[in-house]
């Protein structure tokens, strides 16, 4: 069996839909962050797959590495925010944190 671009796109679409489901349905802030990471990883799969099958040499890999660096920075900042919210409100439930508006 030969792996084609369609296989990569299907795996990426599955990861994206799982990540979107996690972001939209979860109330826990940590699980929302995990959903965002799944969405970013699906984008990385698309970048690398289209780079490989589209004839570009290293463009997709360079963008994927940039996205990985961006995701690491996003995770560090988001986890710091979640820890501060937990210290103040004693919960990481997104629905319970409505006092931030005041």
N, CA, C and O atoms as a GROMACS GRO file, in nm:
protein
  408
    1UNK      N    1   0.085  -0.118   0.000
    1UNK     CA    2   0.000   0.000   0.000
    1UNK      C    3   0.089   0.124   0.000
    1UNK      O    4   0.184   0.135   0.078
    2UNK      N    5   0.057   0.215  -0.088
    2UNK     CA    6   0.133   0.339  -0.100
    2UNK      C    7   0.058   0.452  -0.029
    2UNK      O    8  -0.061   0.473  -0.051
    3UNK      N    9   0.129   0.523   0.057
    3UNK     CA   10   0.067   0.634   0.131
    3UNK      C   11   0.067   0.758   0.043
    3UNK      O   12   0.172   0.801  -0.005
    4UNK      N   13  -0.051   0.814   0.023
    4UNK     CA   14  -0.065   0.930  -0.063
    4UNK      C   15  -0.101   1.053   0.020
    4UNK      O   16  -0.114   1.047   0.142
    5UNK      N   17  -0.116   1.163  -0.049
    5UNK     CA   18  -0.154   1.289   0.016
    5UNK      C   19  -0.290   1.277   0.083
    5UNK      O   20  -0.313   1.339   0.187
    6UNK      N   21  -0.378   1.200   0.026
    6UNK     CA   22  -0.512   1.183   0.082
    6UNK      C   23  -0.507   1.124   0.222
    6UNK      O   24  -0.583   1.164   0.310
    7UNK      N   25  -0.417   1.030   0.244
    7UNK     CA   26  -0.404   0.970   0.377
    7UNK      C   27  -0.363   1.074   0.481
    7UNK      O   28  -0.418   1.078   0.592
    8UNK      N   29  -0.267   1.158   0.445
    8UNK     CA   30  -0.224   1.263   0.537
    8UNK      C   31  -0.336   1.362   0.566
    8UNK      O   32  -0.355   1.405   0.680
    9UNK      N   33  -0.410   1.398   0.464
    9UNK     CA   34  -0.519   1.494   0.481
    9UNK      C   35  -0.630   1.435   0.568
    9UNK      O   36  -0.690   1.506   0.648
   10UNK      N   37  -0.658   1.307   0.552
   10UNK     CA   38  -0.761   1.243   0.634
   10UNK      C   39  -0.719   1.239   0.781
   10UNK      O   40  -0.800   1.269   0.869
   11UNK      N   41  -0.593   1.202   0.807
   11UNK     CA   42  -0.544   1.201   0.946
   11UNK      C   43  -0.547   1.342   1.004
   11UNK      O   44  -0.584   1.361   1.119
   12UNK      N   45  -0.508   1.439   0.924
   12UNK     CA   46  -0.510   1.578   0.970
   12UNK      C   47  -0.652   1.625   0.998
   12UNK      O   48  -0.676   1.695   1.097
   13UNK      N   49  -0.746   1.588   0.914
   13UNK     CA   50  -0.886   1.627   0.936
   13UNK      C   51  -0.941   1.563   1.062
   13UNK      O   52  -1.017   1.626   1.136
   14UNK      N   53  -0.904   1.438   1.087
   14UNK     CA   54  -0.948   1.371   1.211
   14UNK      C   55  -0.891   1.440   1.334
   14UNK      O   56  -0.963   1.464   1.432
   15UNK      N   57  -0.762   1.472   1.330
   15UNK     CA   58  -0.701   1.543   1.444
   15UNK      C   59  -0.765   1.680   1.464
   15UNK      O   60  -0.791   1.720   1.577
   16UNK      N   61  -0.790   1.750   1.354
   16UNK     CA   62  -0.852   1.882   1.365
   16UNK      C   63  -0.991   1.873   1.425
   16UNK      O   64  -1.028   1.952   1.511
   17UNK      N   65  -1.070   1.774   1.379
   17UNK     CA   66  -1.205   1.762   1.432
   17UNK      C   67  -1.205   1.720   1.578
   17UNK      O   68  -1.290   1.766   1.655
   18UNK      N   69  -1.112   1.634   1.620
   18UNK     CA   70  -1.101   1.598   1.761
   18UNK      C   71  -1.060   1.718   1.846
   18UNK      O   72  -1.111   1.739   1.956
   19UNK      N   73  -0.966   1.797   1.794
   19UNK     CA   74  -0.924   1.917   1.865
   19UNK      C   75  -1.035   2.020   1.876
   19UNK      O   76  -1.053   2.081   1.981
   20UNK      N   77  -1.109   2.038   1.769
   20UNK     CA   78  -1.221   2.132   1.771
   20UNK      C   79  -1.329   2.086   1.868
   20UNK      O   80  -1.387   2.166   1.940
   21UNK      N   81  -1.356   1.956   1.869
   21UNK     CA   82  -1.453   1.901   1.964
   21UNK      C   83  -1.407   1.924   2.107
   21UNK      O   84  -1.488   1.959   2.193
   22UNK      N   85  -1.277   1.906   2.133
   22UNK     CA   86  -1.225   1.926   2.268
   22UNK      C   87  -1.235   2.073   2.310
   22UNK      O   88  -1.267   2.102   2.425
   23UNK      N   89  -1.208   2.164   2.218
   23UNK     CA   90  -1.213   2.306   2.252
   23UNK      C   91  -1.357   2.350   2.278
   23UNK      O   92  -1.382   2.427   2.370
   24UNK      N   93  -1.450   2.302   2.198
   24UNK     CA   94  -1.588   2.348   2.210
   24UNK      C   95  -1.667   2.278   2.319
   24UNK      O   96  -1.762   2.336   2.372
   25UNK      N   97  -1.631   2.158   2.355
   25UNK     CA   98  -1.715   2.083   2.449
   25UNK      C   99  -1.660   2.076   2.590
   25UNK      O  100  -1.737   2.051   2.683
   26UNK      N  101  -1.534   2.095   2.609
   26UNK     CA  102  -1.475   2.079   2.742
   26UNK      C  103  -1.488   2.207   2.823
   26UNK      O  104  -1.488   2.317   2.770
   27UNK      N  105  -1.499   2.188   2.953
   27UNK     CA  106  -1.507   2.301   3.044
   27UNK      C  107  -1.377   2.321   3.121
   27UNK      O  108  -1.354   2.427   3.179
   28UNK      N  109  -1.292   2.219   3.122
   28UNK     CA  110  -1.166   2.227   3.191
   28UNK      C  111  -1.064   2.301   3.103
   28UNK      O  112  -1.050   2.269   2.985
   29UNK      N  113  -0.996   2.398   3.159
   29UNK     CA  114  -0.904   2.480   3.080
   29UNK      C  115  -0.786   2.399   3.027
   29UNK      O  116  -0.738   2.426   2.917
   30UNK      N  117  -0.740   2.300   3.101
   30UNK     CA  118  -0.629   2.218   3.056
   30UNK      C  119  -0.671   2.136   2.933
   30UNK      O  120  -0.593   2.122   2.839
   31UNK      N  121  -0.792   2.082   2.934
   31UNK     CA  122  -0.839   2.005   2.819
   31UNK      C  123  -0.862   2.094   2.697
   31UNK      O  124  -0.845   2.048   2.584
   32UNK      N  125  -0.900   2.218   2.718
   32UNK     CA  126  -0.914   2.313   2.608
   32UNK      C  127  -0.776   2.338   2.545
   32UNK      O  128  -0.764   2.345   2.423
   33UNK      N  129  -0.675   2.352   2.629
   33UNK     CA  130  -0.539   2.371   2.577
   33UNK      C  131  -0.491   2.249   2.500
   33UNK      O  132  -0.421   2.263   2.400
   34UNK      N  133  -0.528   2.130   2.546
   34UNK     CA  134  -0.491   2.009   2.473
   34UNK      C  135  -0.560   2.004   2.337
   34UNK      O  136  -0.502   1.956   2.240
   35UNK      N  137  -0.683   2.052   2.330
   35UNK     CA  138  -0.753   2.060   2.202
   35UNK      C  139  -0.685   2.156   2.106
   35UNK      O  140  -0.677   2.129   1.986
   36UNK      N  141  -0.637   2.268   2.158
   36UNK     CA  142  -0.565   2.364   2.074
   36UNK      C  143  -0.436   2.301   2.021
   36UNK      O  144  -0.400   2.324   1.905
   37UNK      N  145  -0.369   2.223   2.103
   37UNK     CA  146  -0.247   2.155   2.057
   37UNK      C  147  -0.279   2.054   1.947
   37UNK      O  148  -0.201   2.039   1.853
   38UNK      N  149  -0.392   1.985   1.957
   38UNK     CA  150  -0.431   1.892   1.851
   38UNK      C  151  -0.457   1.967   1.720
   38UNK      O  152  -0.420   1.919   1.613
   39UNK      N  153  -0.519   2.082   1.729
   39UNK     CA  154  -0.546   2.161   1.608
   39UNK      C  155  -0.414   2.207   1.546
   39UNK      O  156  -0.399   2.203   1.423
   40UNK      N  157  -0.319   2.251   1.627
   40UNK     CA  158  -0.190   2.294   1.574
   40UNK      C  159  -0.113   2.176   1.512
   40UNK      O  160  -0.045   2.193   1.411
   41UNK      N  161  -0.122   2.058   1.573
   41UNK     CA  162  -0.055   1.942   1.516
   41UNK      C  163  -0.118   1.899   1.384
   41UNK      O  164  -0.048   1.850   1.296
   42UNK      N  165  -0.248   1.916   1.370
   42UNK     CA  166  -0.311   1.884   1.242
   42UNK      C  167  -0.263   1.980   1.133
   42UNK      O  168  -0.245   1.941   1.018
   43UNK      N  169  -0.242   2.104   1.171
   43UNK     CA  170  -0.187   2.200   1.074
   43UNK      C  171  -0.045   2.162   1.035
   43UNK      O  172  -0.007   2.175   0.919
   44UNK      N  173   0.034   2.115   1.131
   44UNK     CA  174   0.170   2.070   1.100
   44UNK      C  175   0.171   1.954   1.004
   44UNK      O  176   0.253   1.949   0.912
   45UNK      N  177   0.080   1.859   1.023
   45UNK     CA  178   0.073   1.745   0.930
   45UNK      C  179   0.040   1.795   0.790
   45UNK      O  180   0.098   1.746   0.692
   46UNK      N  181  -0.051   1.890   0.779
   46UNK     CA  182  -0.083   1.945   0.646
   46UNK      C  183   0.036   2.017   0.585
   46UNK      O  184   0.064   1.999   0.466
   47UNK      N  185   0.107   2.097   0.663
   47UNK     CA  186   0.224   2.168   0.609
   47UNK      C  187   0.328   2.071   0.555
   47UNK      O  188   0.381   2.090   0.445
   48UNK      N  189   0.358   1.967   0.631
   48UNK     CA  190   0.461   1.873   0.589
   48UNK      C  191   0.413   1.789   0.471
   48UNK      O  192   0.491   1.761   0.379
   49UNK      N  193   0.288   1.747   0.473
   49UNK     CA  194   0.236   1.665   0.363
   49UNK      C  195   0.232   1.743   0.232
   49UNK      O  196   0.275   1.692   0.128
   50UNK      N  197   0.183   1.865   0.237
   50UNK     CA  198   0.177   1.943   0.114
   50UNK      C  199   0.316   1.985   0.068
   50UNK      O  200   0.339   2.004  -0.051
   51UNK      N  201   0.409   1.999   0.162
   51UNK     CA  202   0.546   2.028   0.123
   51UNK      C  203   0.608   1.908   0.053
   51UNK      O  204   0.680   1.924  -0.046
   52UNK      N  205   0.580   1.789   0.104
   52UNK     CA  206   0.637   1.668   0.045
   52UNK      C  207   0.577   1.639  -0.092
   52UNK      O  208   0.650   1.608  -0.186
   53UNK      N  209   0.447   1.647  -0.104
   53UNK     CA  210   0.381   1.612  -0.229
   53UNK      C  211   0.367   1.729  -0.326
   53UNK      O  212   0.333   1.708  -0.442
   54UNK      N  213   0.392   1.850  -0.280
   54UNK     CA  214   0.378   1.966  -0.365
   54UNK      C  215   0.504   2.007  -0.436
   54UNK      O  216   0.502   2.096  -0.521
   55UNK      N  217   0.616   1.945  -0.403
   55UNK     CA  218   0.740   1.975  -0.471
   55UNK      C  219   0.828   2.075  -0.399
   55UNK      O  220   0.941   2.098  -0.442
   56UNK      N  221   0.781   2.135  -0.292
   56UNK     CA  222   0.864   2.230  -0.216
   56UNK      C  223   0.967   2.152  -0.136
   56UNK      O  224   0.938   2.043  -0.085
   57UNK      N  225   1.086   2.207  -0.123
   57UNK     CA  226   1.192   2.133  -0.056
   57UNK      C  227   1.176   2.133   0.095
   57UNK      O  228   1.148   2.028   0.154
   58UNK      N  229   1.193   2.248   0.158
   58UNK     CA  230   1.192   2.254   0.304
   58UNK      C  231   1.093   2.356   0.359
   58UNK      O  232   1.096   2.386   0.479
   59UNK      N  233   1.007   2.409   0.276
   59UNK     CA  234   0.913   2.512   0.321
   59UNK      C  235   0.817   2.463   0.427
   59UNK      O  236   0.796   2.531   0.528
   60UNK      N  237   0.758   2.347   0.408
   60UNK     CA  238   0.663   2.292   0.504
   60UNK      C  239   0.728   2.256   0.636
   60UNK      O  240   0.670   2.277   0.742
   61UNK      N  241   0.849   2.200   0.629
   61UNK     CA  242   0.919   2.165   0.752
   61UNK      C  243   0.957   2.290   0.831
   61UNK      O  244   0.949   2.289   0.954
   62UNK      N  245   0.997   2.395   0.764
   62UNK     CA  246   1.033   2.519   0.833
   62UNK      C  247   0.912   2.580   0.902
   62UNK      O  248   0.921   2.627   1.015
   63UNK      N  249   0.798   2.580   0.833
   63UNK     CA  250   0.677   2.635   0.893
   63UNK      C  251   0.632   2.547   1.009
   63UNK      O  252   0.585   2.599   1.111
   64UNK      N  253   0.645   2.415   0.996
   64UNK     CA  254   0.606   2.323   1.103
   64UNK      C  255   0.692   2.344   1.227
   64UNK      O  256   0.641   2.342   1.339
   65UNK      N  257   0.820   2.366   1.209
   65UNK     CA  258   0.908   2.392   1.325
   65UNK      C  259   0.870   2.524   1.390
   65UNK      O  260   0.870   2.534   1.512
   66UNK      N  261   0.837   2.625   1.310
   66UNK     CA  262   0.791   2.752   1.366
   66UNK      C  263   0.663   2.735   1.445
   66UNK      O  264   0.647   2.794   1.552
   67UNK      N  265   0.570   2.654   1.394
   67UNK     CA  266   0.443   2.630   1.465
   67UNK      C  267   0.469   2.554   1.595
   67UNK      O  268   0.404   2.581   1.695
   68UNK      N  269   0.563   2.460   1.596
   68UNK     CA  270   0.597   2.387   1.718
   68UNK      C  271   0.654   2.481   1.822
   68UNK      O  272   0.620   2.472   1.940
   69UNK      N  273   0.742   2.572   1.781
   69UNK     CA  274   0.798   2.671   1.873
   69UNK      C  275   0.688   2.762   1.926
   69UNK      O  276   0.684   2.792   2.045
   70UNK      N  277   0.599   2.805   1.839
   70UNK     CA  278   0.487   2.889   1.879
   70UNK      C  279   0.395   2.815   1.977
   70UNK      O  280   0.346   2.875   2.073
   71UNK      N  281   0.371   2.686   1.953
   71UNK     CA  282   0.285   2.607   2.042
   71UNK      C  283   0.349   2.589   2.179
   71UNK      O  284   0.280   2.588   2.280
   72UNK      N  285   0.481   2.574   2.182
   72UNK     CA  286   0.548   2.561   2.311
   72UNK      C  287   0.539   2.690   2.392
   72UNK      O  288   0.515   2.687   2.513
   73UNK      N  289   0.556   2.803   2.325
   73UNK     CA  290   0.544   2.931   2.394
   73UNK      C  291   0.400   2.954   2.440
   73UNK      O  292   0.376   3.003   2.550
   74UNK      N  293   0.305   2.918   2.355
   74UNK     CA  294   0.163   2.933   2.391
   74UNK      C  295   0.127   2.846   2.509
   74UNK      O  296   0.053   2.888   2.598
   75UNK      N  297   0.179   2.724   2.512
   75UNK     CA  298   0.150   2.633   2.623
   75UNK      C  299   0.209   2.685   2.753
   75UNK      O  300   0.146   2.675   2.858
   76UNK      N  301   0.328   2.740   2.748
   76UNK     CA  302   0.391   2.792   2.870
   76UNK      C  303   0.313   2.911   2.926
   76UNK      O  304   0.288   2.918   3.046
   77UNK      N  305   0.274   3.004   2.839
   77UNK     CA  306   0.199   3.121   2.885
   77UNK      C  307   0.060   3.080   2.932
   77UNK      O  308   0.012   3.129   3.035
   78UNK      N  309  -0.005   2.992   2.859
   78UNK     CA  310  -0.140   2.950   2.896
   78UNK      C  311  -0.140   2.873   3.027
   78UNK      O  312  -0.230   2.892   3.109
   79UNK      N  313  -0.043   2.787   3.049
   79UNK     CA  314  -0.036   2.714   3.176
   79UNK      C  315  -0.007   2.807   3.292
   79UNK      O  316  -0.058   2.785   3.402
   80UNK      N  317   0.072   2.910   3.270
   80UNK     CA  318   0.096   3.008   3.377
   80UNK      C  319  -0.034   3.083   3.410
   80UNK      O  320  -0.063   3.108   3.527
   81UNK      N  321  -0.111   3.116   3.309
   81UNK     CA  322  -0.240   3.183   3.333
   81UNK      C  323  -0.335   3.090   3.406
   81UNK      O  324  -0.404   3.133   3.499
   82UNK      N  325  -0.340   2.963   3.366
   82UNK     CA  326  -0.428   2.866   3.432
   82UNK      C  327  -0.387   2.847   3.578
   82UNK      O  328  -0.474   2.837   3.665
   83UNK      N  329  -0.258   2.841   3.605
   83UNK     CA  330  -0.213   2.827   3.744
   83UNK      C  331  -0.251   2.948   3.828
   83UNK      O  332  -0.291   2.933   3.944
   84UNK      N  333  -0.240   3.067   3.773
   84UNK     CA  334  -0.282   3.187   3.846
   84UNK      C  335  -0.433   3.188   3.869
   84UNK      O  336  -0.480   3.229   3.976
   85UNK      N  337  -0.509   3.145   3.771
   85UNK     CA  338  -0.655   3.137   3.789
   85UNK      C  339  -0.689   3.035   3.896
   85UNK      O  340  -0.778   3.058   3.978
   86UNK      N  341  -0.618   2.921   3.897
   86UNK     CA  342  -0.646   2.819   3.998
   86UNK      C  343  -0.612   2.870   4.138
   86UNK      O  344  -0.685   2.840   4.233
   87UNK      N  345  -0.503   2.945   4.151
   87UNK     CA  346  -0.467   2.999   4.283
   87UNK      C  347  -0.572   3.097   4.333
   87UNK      O  348  -0.598   3.105   4.453
   88UNK      N  349  -0.633   3.172   4.242
   88UNK     CA  350  -0.730   3.272   4.285
   88UNK      C  351  -0.870   3.215   4.306
   88UNK      O  352  -0.936   3.247   4.405
   89UNK      N  353  -0.916   3.130   4.213
   89UNK     CA  354  -1.054   3.082   4.216
   89UNK      C  355  -1.069   2.938   4.262
   89UNK      O  356  -1.181   2.892   4.285
   90UNK      N  357  -0.960   2.865   4.276
   90UNK     CA  358  -0.958   2.724   4.318
   90UNK      C  359  -1.037   2.635   4.223
   90UNK      O  360  -1.099   2.537   4.266
   91UNK      N  361  -1.037   2.667   4.095
   91UNK     CA  362  -1.099   2.584   3.993
   91UNK      C  363  -1.035   2.617   3.859
   91UNK      O  364  -0.984   2.727   3.837
   92UNK      N  365  -1.039   2.519   3.768
   92UNK     CA  366  -0.995   2.544   3.631
   92UNK      C  367  -1.111   2.525   3.534
   92UNK      O  368  -1.091   2.515   3.413
   93UNK      N  369  -1.232   2.521   3.588
   93UNK     CA  370  -1.351   2.511   3.506
   93UNK      C  371  -1.377   2.646   3.440
   93UNK      O  372  -1.388   2.749   3.507
   94UNK      N  373  -1.386   2.645   3.309
   94UNK     CA  374  -1.398   2.769   3.233
   94UNK      C  375  -1.530   2.841   3.263
   94UNK      O  376  -1.533   2.964   3.265
   95UNK      N  377  -1.637   2.767   3.288
   95UNK     CA  378  -1.766   2.828   3.315
   95UNK      C  379  -1.771   2.897   3.452
   95UNK      O  380  -1.845   2.993   3.470
   96UNK      N  381  -1.694   2.848   3.548
   96UNK     CA  382  -1.695   2.905   3.682
   96UNK      C  383  -1.614   3.032   3.695
   96UNK      O  384  -1.622   3.101   3.796
   97UNK      N  385  -1.536   3.063   3.594
   97UNK     CA  386  -1.446   3.178   3.603
   97UNK      C  387  -1.510   3.298   3.532
   97UNK      O  388  -1.456   3.346   3.432
   98UNK      N  389  -1.621   3.344   3.581
   98UNK     CA  390  -1.685   3.461   3.523
   98UNK      C  391  -1.660   3.586   3.607
   98UNK      O  392  -1.708   3.694   3.573
   99UNK      N  393  -1.586   3.572   3.716
   99UNK     CA  394  -1.555   3.688   3.800
   99UNK      C  395  -1.442   3.771   3.743
   99UNK      O  396  -1.412   3.878   3.796
  100UNK      N  397  -1.378   3.726   3.635
  100UNK     CA  398  -1.270   3.801   3.574
  100UNK      C  399  -1.319   3.930   3.509
  100UNK      O  400  -1.241   4.023   3.489
  101UNK      N  401  -1.446   3.935   3.477
  101UNK     CA  402  -1.502   4.055   3.414
  101UNK      C  403  -1.514   4.170   3.511
  101UNK      O  404  -1.515   4.286   3.470
  102UNK      N  405  -1.523   4.140   3.637
  102UNK     CA  406  -1.546   4.245   3.739
  102UNK      C  407  -1.420   4.314   3.779
  102UNK      O  408  -1.422   4.404   3.863
   0.00000   0.00000   0.00000
